[in-house]
């Protein structure tokens, strides 16, 4: 059985190493360090989940989230929003009821539990 795929959009290379250590055994991972690369990756392959940092260049993950949720090809994309600003559940659910959020810093347990809630 093929691994479910996750696109991680975060400009912090250290955080990406943490994601890789926690998730690579169970999931197929792709990384984007900015929103332009994220859009390229989304168009290349629609993942089972996108983990999106809210503070990411050039325009911010919140604007990118709004943009992709308005696009028919991605309006059903599962998204986990990560933010140092804390929980963003209300923001996430405004655009898609199947989106969740986690505040930074998060625990391995919370990350895995939340991903499991979204995609299993």
C-alpha positions in Angstrom: 0.0 0.0 0.0 1.4 3.4 -1.0 2.1 5.9 1.7 -0.2 8.9 2.0 1.5 12.1 0.8 2.1 15.4 2.7 3.3 18.7 1.3 5.0 20.7 4.0 5.1 24.4 3.4 7.5 26.1 5.8 10.5 28.4 5.3 12.3 27.2 8.5 14.7 24.4 7.5 15.2 23.4 11.1 11.4 22.8 11.5 11.4 20.8 8.2 14.0 18.5 9.7 11.7 17.9 12.6 8.8 17.1 10.3 11.0 14.8 8.4 12.2 12.9 11.5 8.6 12.5 12.8 6.8 11.8 9.6 9.0 10.2 6.9 8.5 6.6 8.1 4.8 6.7 7.6 4.2 9.3 5.0 5.6 10.4 1.6 6.9 14.0 2.1 7.5 16.9 -0.2 8.7 20.3 1.0 8.3 23.9 -0.2 10.2 26.7 1.4 8.0 29.4 -0.1 4.5 29.8 -1.5 5.7 30.0 -5.1 7.3 26.5 -4.7 4.2 25.3 -2.8 1.9 26.2 -5.8 4.3 24.4 -8.2 4.2 21.3 -6.0 0.4 21.4 -5.6 0.0 21.6 -9.4 2.5 18.8 -9.9 0.9 16.4 -7.4 -2.1 17.1 -5.1 -1.1 15.6 -1.7 -3.4 13.9 0.8 -2.5 16.8 3.2 -0.7 20.1 3.1 0.9 21.3 6.3 1.0 25.1 6.0 2.9 27.5 8.2 1.0 30.8 8.4 4.2 33.0 8.3 5.9 32.0 5.1 7.1 34.2 2.2 6.3 35.9 0.1 2.7 36.8 1.0 1.9 34.8 4.1 0.3 31.4 4.5 -3.1 32.9 5.4 -3.5 34.6 2.0 -2.2 31.5 0.2 -4.7 29.4 2.1 -7.6 31.7 1.1 -6.4 31.6 -2.5 -6.1 27.8 -2.9 -9.5 27.2 -1.1 -11.1 29.4 -3.7 -9.6 27.3 -6.6 -11.9 24.4 -7.6 -8.9 22.0 -8.0 -7.9 22.6 -4.3 -11.0 23.5 -2.4 -11.2 20.0 -1.0 -7.5 19.8 -0.1 -6.9 18.8 3.5 -4.9 21.4 5.3 -3.2 21.6 8.7 -2.3 25.2 9.5 0.7 25.7 11.8 1.3 29.0 13.5 3.4 30.7 16.2 0.3 32.9 16.5 -1.5 30.0 18.3 -4.6 28.1 17.3 -6.1 29.3 14.1 -9.1 26.9 14.0 -11.7 29.6 13.4 -9.7 31.0 10.5 -9.2 27.5 9.0 -12.8 26.4 9.3 -14.0 29.6 7.7 -12.7 28.3 4.4 -12.9 24.6 4.9 -14.6 22.5 7.6 -12.0 19.7 7.2 -9.0 22.0 8.0 -7.4 22.0 11.5 -4.6 24.0 13.1 -1.8 23.6 15.6 0.1 26.3 17.4 3.9 26.3 17.5 5.6 24.8 19.4 3.7 21.5 19.0 4.5 18.1 20.4 5.2 15.0 18.3 2.1 13.5 19.9 -0.2 16.4 19.0 1.2 16.5 15.4 0.6 12.8 14.8 -2.8 12.9 16.4 -3.9 15.8 14.3 -2.6 14.3 11.1 -4.3 11.1 11.9 -7.6 13.0 12.5 -7.3 14.4 9.0 -5.9 11.7 6.8 -5.4 8.6 9.0 
